[in-house]
Amino acid sequence: MRWVIGLMAFMWATFPAQATIYFFPDTNPVMAVGEQPKWLKDGRGNDGYVSVVSEVIPESTCTPLSSRGFWGDKKTQLVLSVTTSGFSREQVSNEIPIATFDGRDDGSECTSLSTLPLNVIPLTLLGNYSTFNPGKLAIVLNVKSASNSSQDYIGSAKLVLGAAALVMTGGAASAIGGIAATVGNPVLSEAQNRTNNLLKGMANAKTTIPLSWKKLRSGLHTVEIPIYSAEGTLKDAFPDSSDEAVKTLQKSTQFNRTKLFTVRLTFNYVNSLFNPGSTGANDMYASDSLSTSNVLNMHAMHNSLNFMQFLNDSSPSLLQIAGVAEGYALSNACSTGFVKLKKLGLSDLDTAIVMKSFIDEAKGGGDWYANPQMVKDCFNQVPAIQAYLEELYGQSTPVFVIGDVQDGVGKAYKRWRDKIGPVLADFRRALTASQEQREVLLKFNQKKDIQLRFSQELQPWSRESTSEEATPSAYPGVDLLATRRIRTIGCFIYKDPVNLAPDSPGAYFLMEDLAGSFWLGNARLSSRDEDGKISTLMVASMTPDWANYLASFHYPGGECKSILGRYRSSMALTVVGRN
């Protein structure tokens, strides 16, 4: 027995001891700054997104994990992973494998590399920051190794990498990052959890990259971290603790170490999901990507639903509620939408775009934006978002709508309203002029007469002739209107489709004179500007049926209601007088 012990002692002293292999990252990453867009430089948060893509670049085509020694090769498994903290969508408990190296077959030979570019931080909102609170962010690179272990660490890590390859980032994220896969997806959560627990059994050498929102806004583009290996024996001066040995190797350059590969983290920044190449709201105004259809059909961030489905995913339908809501009800509907979009981590600019498009869809078009009160009801609760809304779409400016013009929908109606309203409002102003009414009417109609006609059941108007008027008037229609002393006109409706004709629209309206008489007017506008504003005016008797018909329409304001009230009062007095 003594000779056996002696032989072993001789061999131990004669041949090299079994080598201990250490894998570790450099503690001094190389950082590079790229182009710094103005919006990124000047912004203070919630105004864009960042994503981070990892790549593992081997130092050479052959990456041996160990050298061949007397006792044979180590069965080495190596897993690179990252964890993040401080980012909006980070999951602190999740460790994300980014590459695996399997040296169990031929550890001293070229090791198979399993890696692909991964979006380790999916598109994430750039957070708010200040001088006193710059934001505490960090990315930790873990270099995990195991030798001669029966546990298959590589297989578990590859499962996550393979699943990640199947879960492509949707919508704008894949186009922005240009990556092959993403992690952090709920589909991967079970595989990630299993892998996280398993990887805890591996030796870990790591380095922490401290970051801040301010640092990102300086235009940080890449961070490169070299990964090294070093081999020691029982005769080396390494401390007993493996962790202490790694720390010593990371701090000192006196030991031989081999650079195996470099982990590169690339930071990408975008101002908006809907136009990733834009430099801000002013650069997006004419973009086709801002159409209601394009916006609402885009997939919501990190979600399988598009924005329309995401906002309208419960009952009662938010779209239907917003479609009929005004005032406080509209504020509540918009508040619900803002809360939903905030949970997505959407920027203020993109929130303005999505909510504007959603209300456009709910209201049947963008006309609501011409109502400053509606815009205020919806967006006043979120001043930062409202500022982007006005920068992108302009301030809400009311379209001048004459109160006496009936409400309606459709392009033909809007064209009619915008033309008829101002003309009849000016006509009313001329008819009710207190002095020189004839001259005011002629000026209104550009020195052209108005052809005045009367229905068969109505006695045509007449005017008393004087000795000074021996010759016929050049403006008989205008003269009759001037002498009739019209008090007001109102209740402008189109009634017949022919009145919607774009070249010469027409309108029915109620007329009242100072004597308390009422008529129904039907004016036709001139097809050419040189022919005056109004070409013909048909006057008919006013009846209770017409009063009911005119009252059946909704008018934004004006004098229609008061004129109808006076007409009905006059009819009631007539009935009483007869009795």
GIDAFEN-V463187 format. One record per backbone hydrogen bond with DSSP energy under -1.0 kcal/mol. CO is the residue of the C=O (numbers start at 0). NH is the residue of the N-H. If there is no record, write none. Layout:
BEGIN
co:CO nh:NH
co:CO nh:NH
END
This chain:
BEGIN
co:0 nh:4
co:1 nh:5
co:2 nh:6
co:3 nh:7
co:4 nh:8
co:5 nh:9
co:6 nh:10
co:7 nh:11
co:8 nh:12
co:9 nh:13
co:10 nh:14
co:19 nh:231
co:21 nh:229
co:23 nh:227
co:29 nh:223
co:31 nh:220
co:31 nh:221
co:36 nh:40
co:37 nh:41
co:38 nh:42
co:43 nh:128
co:45 nh:347
co:47 nh:125
co:48 nh:269
co:49 nh:123
co:50 nh:267
co:51 nh:120
co:52 nh:265
co:53 nh:117
co:54 nh:263
co:56 nh:261
co:62 nh:110
co:68 nh:71
co:73 nh:75
co:74 nh:147
co:75 nh:102
co:76 nh:145
co:77 nh:100
co:78 nh:143
co:79 nh:97
co:79 nh:98
co:80 nh:141
co:81 nh:95
co:82 nh:139
co:84 nh:137
co:86 nh:89
co:90 nh:93
co:95 nh:81
co:98 nh:79
co:99 nh:113
co:100 nh:77
co:105 nh:108
co:106 nh:64
co:106 nh:65
co:111 nh:101
co:113 nh:99
co:117 nh:53
co:117 nh:119
co:118 nh:182
co:120 nh:51
co:123 nh:49
co:125 nh:45
co:132 nh:129
co:133 nh:212
co:133 nh:213
co:136 nh:210
co:137 nh:84
co:138 nh:208
co:139 nh:82
co:140 nh:206
co:141 nh:80
co:142 nh:204
co:143 nh:78
co:144 nh:202
co:145 nh:76
co:150 nh:152
co:151 nh:155
co:152 nh:156
co:153 nh:157
co:154 nh:158
co:155 nh:159
co:156 nh:160
co:157 nh:161
co:158 nh:162
co:159 nh:163
co:160 nh:164
co:162 nh:166
co:165 nh:167
co:166 nh:181
co:169 nh:172
co:171 nh:175
co:172 nh:176
co:173 nh:177
co:180 nh:118
co:184 nh:187
co:185 nh:188
co:187 nh:191
co:188 nh:192
co:189 nh:193
co:190 nh:194
co:191 nh:195
co:192 nh:196
co:193 nh:197
co:194 nh:198
co:197 nh:200
co:198 nh:201
co:202 nh:144
co:204 nh:142
co:206 nh:140
co:208 nh:138
co:210 nh:136
co:211 nh:215
co:212 nh:216
co:215 nh:218
co:218 nh:33
co:220 nh:266
co:221 nh:31
co:222 nh:264
co:223 nh:29
co:224 nh:262
co:225 nh:25
co:226 nh:259
co:226 nh:260
co:227 nh:23
co:228 nh:257
co:229 nh:21
co:231 nh:19
co:232 nh:235
co:240 nh:244
co:241 nh:245
co:242 nh:246
co:243 nh:247
co:244 nh:248
co:245 nh:249
co:246 nh:250
co:247 nh:251
co:257 nh:228
co:259 nh:58
co:260 nh:226
co:261 nh:56
co:262 nh:224
co:263 nh:54
co:264 nh:222
co:265 nh:52
co:267 nh:50
co:269 nh:48
co:274 nh:277
co:280 nh:283
co:283 nh:286
co:286 nh:289
co:287 nh:290
co:290 nh:294
co:291 nh:295
co:292 nh:296
co:295 nh:307
co:297 nh:306
co:299 nh:302
co:304 nh:299
co:305 nh:309
co:306 nh:310
co:307 nh:311
co:316 nh:320
co:317 nh:321
co:318 nh:322
co:319 nh:323
co:320 nh:324
co:325 nh:328
co:326 nh:330
co:327 nh:331
co:328 nh:332
co:329 nh:333
co:330 nh:334
co:331 nh:335
co:332 nh:336
co:333 nh:337
co:334 nh:338
co:335 nh:339
co:336 nh:340
co:337 nh:341
co:338 nh:342
co:340 nh:345
co:341 nh:344
co:346 nh:350
co:347 nh:351
co:348 nh:352
co:349 nh:353
co:350 nh:354
co:351 nh:355
co:352 nh:356
co:353 nh:357
co:354 nh:358
co:355 nh:359
co:356 nh:360
co:357 nh:361
co:358 nh:362
co:359 nh:364
co:365 nh:368
co:366 nh:369
co:367 nh:370
co:370 nh:374
co:371 nh:375
co:372 nh:376
co:373 nh:377
co:374 nh:378
co:375 nh:379
co:378 nh:381
co:381 nh:385
co:382 nh:386
co:383 nh:387
co:384 nh:388
co:385 nh:389
co:386 nh:390
co:387 nh:391
co:388 nh:392
co:389 nh:393
co:401 nh:404
co:402 nh:556
co:403 nh:491
co:409 nh:413
co:410 nh:414
co:411 nh:415
co:412 nh:416
co:413 nh:417
co:414 nh:418
co:415 nh:419
co:416 nh:420
co:418 nh:422
co:419 nh:423
co:420 nh:424
co:421 nh:425
co:422 nh:426
co:423 nh:427
co:424 nh:428
co:425 nh:429
co:426 nh:430
co:427 nh:431
co:429 nh:432
co:435 nh:439
co:436 nh:440
co:437 nh:441
co:438 nh:442
co:439 nh:443
co:440 nh:444
co:441 nh:446
co:442 nh:445
co:450 nh:536
co:452 nh:538
co:454 nh:457
co:465 nh:468
co:474 nh:478
co:475 nh:479
co:476 nh:480
co:477 nh:481
co:478 nh:482
co:484 nh:513
co:487 nh:511
co:489 nh:509
co:491 nh:405
co:492 nh:507
co:493 nh:495
co:495 nh:498
co:496 nh:499
co:497 nh:500
co:498 nh:505
co:504 nh:524
co:506 nh:522
co:507 nh:492
co:508 nh:520
co:509 nh:489
co:510 nh:518
co:511 nh:486
co:511 nh:487
co:512 nh:515
co:516 nh:512
co:518 nh:510
co:519 nh:539
co:520 nh:508
co:521 nh:537
co:522 nh:506
co:523 nh:534
co:523 nh:535
co:527 nh:530
co:528 nh:531
co:532 nh:525
co:534 nh:450
co:535 nh:523
co:536 nh:452
co:537 nh:521
co:538 nh:454
co:539 nh:519
co:542 nh:546
co:543 nh:547
co:544 nh:548
co:545 nh:549
co:546 nh:550
co:549 nh:552
co:553 nh:406
co:558 nh:562
co:559 nh:563
co:560 nh:564
co:561 nh:565
co:562 nh:566
co:563 nh:567
co:564 nh:568
co:565 nh:569
co:566 nh:570
co:567 nh:571
co:568 nh:572
co:569 nh:573
co:570 nh:574
co:571 nh:575
co:572 nh:576
co:573 nh:577
co:574 nh:578
END
